[in-house]
Amino acid sequence: MITSLYNHRRPTSILAPRTIPYHFLLASLLFSTKTTAFFHPSFIPTMVASTSTVGARRSARLQKRSLTISNDVNSNRPPSSEHYSSMKVAELRDVLRQRGLAVSGVKSILIERLILSSSSTADSPIIPTLDKEAEKDDGAGAMSNLPPKAKRTRTRKKSSLESIPESTSNKKPPQAPSSVVDYLPRTRERQLQYAHDDPSTNLVVIGVDEAGRGPLAGPVVAAAAIVPTNIAGIIDSKKITKEEERERLYEELVASPGIRYAVAIVNAQRIDEINILQATLEGMRMAVEGVMNIDGGGRSEKLKEDNVASAERKELSYVITGGVNTTTTPSKSSTNNNSSSSYQALIDGNKIPLSMPCPSESLTKGDGREYSIGAASILAKVTRDRLMHEYDVKYPEYNLSRHKGYGTAAHMSAVREFGASPIHRRTFAPLKHMEIDEDGKIVG
């Protein structure tokens, strides 16, 4: 059976023995009748004792070698290589480690290192100790016996500041411009103006954005703006969380020199007629037309009186304008100014309204990328917020000034209790799934 086990080819693995003695040992352990005696509990102390004996023998052998080495050192006779040659590599490394020396290398290098160490420390020999306390503090003792490292001197070239006289080297170098952006860049606007190839006209870029597409109540507002002045803080209105900050920027915008803007308000009834997307695009087109008409001169008295956004207005959609020439009468200079300008609209999003009065370009997430669009977003957002505060006075049960018409839990609870108001969008869920009478009450 042993022969058959040996001749049988087994897959190579860590546990598979590949030499003849180990094969015979494995076979004898598995199939011998005395195998149980090997695993008997009484055999365990014998195994422990044998392990202890091996450690004791090694310690005694190392102690003997150490005493021999110390005797040679004390007698001012450097140990010979014969003393170290009879030692094992592990023993040599133990001695080196206790002396604080490196333990890497083959046996001949370890011996040479020990001989050089013994000859250099003949006056103050370092005798290896093998007591238990030394074994515990082996690492700390080795580190304490290490000689101090020699400081390396590295040559380097003198910097340009070191070559400057001491009187001028204390001056601080010019500071780099701050990386904090106070307002959005005009990247696309500058590109369009640079690519404009008609020297007889001046290209004017109009930023267009909207506010209020998602709410359940209230109008959608679109704004178009021409803002030649850079105002700190003009960024995407959605990132300005404080309403007071948006109000402050709005007042700075409408008072800035050279601004022209128009804001279109499309009410909820119009949204229900043509859907929210078409209502938004319609408002954008109306706002751009309003800005371009500002350069045409004055307004009629009727338009001047109605040039304000109010919750009392009943129109489905209307436009208010602001900026230069909104209250002046037509003049030759304004007419000439209109003929010498061409317009390009930058619209936030990925849709361009039909029948735009000027060339237009959509810019995805433009309210966070382009200055003119960011300015238009603030104009639209603040105008709508002011309207919602007015609507809150008319319909206080919905608390519109708090959520601005968005479908929050409190708003939905008020709708279920009081029904839908005239400014609620009946085509928005969940109102479109409810049966509502003429008075706005939910039936059933």
Steps between C-alpha positions, in 0.01 A plus 500: 500500500788736579650430160170571325468828687849601401453406133164678473548848345332767708441864406771738615400711799640627825365200688613241245843354598742459212793315664523132589549537880191720533295255295598213726434712808155600378411142410621367834303761687179431308502120491700394800315349792709712735389827342258572781785502744651797317186702557443381854469784755789358696724573201432875505724576803775306327465721190506817710797375692687420180426850369625651820808281483582629152471861619712426807768334287515798267524742793775294660690483172471874448604560863808287447595689186442833673720407794774397263471829315501702822808318628682579180403866522595530869839350426556770234499231235252555216282196440603294204273394217508143633287602797237648273519230232376238744191710571181482301368791301213555743746516789721745316203723433400486868846623599491772235156608606607529864799709395279733298643397167337412174387138464464477123734305277645153465700324770842620383385863508351452848829353625702784350267752658539337841880487474519868409264585782698298754831657398357854514342446844791327672518772765130494581369161393130437451430155640172352382262412781246226476297556812128540480499874569745560215292288268193709580682828440690371198356759264542792737852397596602466139369844422678651801831347392472643150765762428366846417442555132741725329339810358507500124587824335327561174621762264231703333481792274413835646153615420431826333382648830832415671694683232304821573659734756366473853336841487271395215454129578258579783249642258203273435459374143193622312191310605315288244145607423237345721336185365163598649258594224279796594277463194452271206726537195396631160669221308244434228407866474864593426530220246193616313614861498846399381355290217262779393619593149280801425695815588198724440301348789566437866407153624293509819454174692172441686488254789173309540379283790179398676368432848201299620466206264453241774258651755142387536372859522589840363634629167813408309726802453762550226755783497733636232779741594784702350737587786820680395616552860663223705335470841655290775282210609325435167481121486224246449200616705438139615834510685407820686302349785416820687211699360643823642819450298302449178302817572820698550648374172174576320509863615864531394420352160207726415699805616820414311596731210406387152277210604203397287270225613155358443303253710211293362235357733290206377214415736371158604201510261734541203720218632198269512411597143834435325699298766790621709773452237325705235404763756864532604622532141228753428607708799864491386407621153284780643783610732755517217260701289448736793873563540552565132209744492650710780745651250205600280419792725215588732181327598139605487344632818297179529812285492675722753215456745496123451877456519484326837454138608203462731282224639197710405563475127265265317687459171607152404848635421666841497844664495663765716820679399769708665823678424605776263249679274192347664348841576647718224341588170641377168796699379739496210783384721301206634396400150856509379609300802242236419616471138866462607439205733449133431383252762583147603302320771659250739222282643537277803410137431488289185195648325470806277157662460348522153478833317777663699562864394879451490755219461492283810710232661415264783752438777449208737533612863574846366373668818813370671738563210420835337469841665208633296295182558575511873381861513178404318443214746513742795255738330257217430530342845450821699207613281323168557572498875348847533190384315465198729514728805212697351307182427557392860303805612212403270509129591649479851374146562773356273796682661641577154767739626672209670517236227444728196241261356713185497331174588618460857318282753345804667386637164341169397325474834353849450383408149317193631336711769417820309505384138680674212530877464486685166880506482537123535600308189225248438711297255768426762489186711329427730238760407457352151388174660240672717148611414470872574186710467475859373575640842820297528363255755604139472195283428488162667 
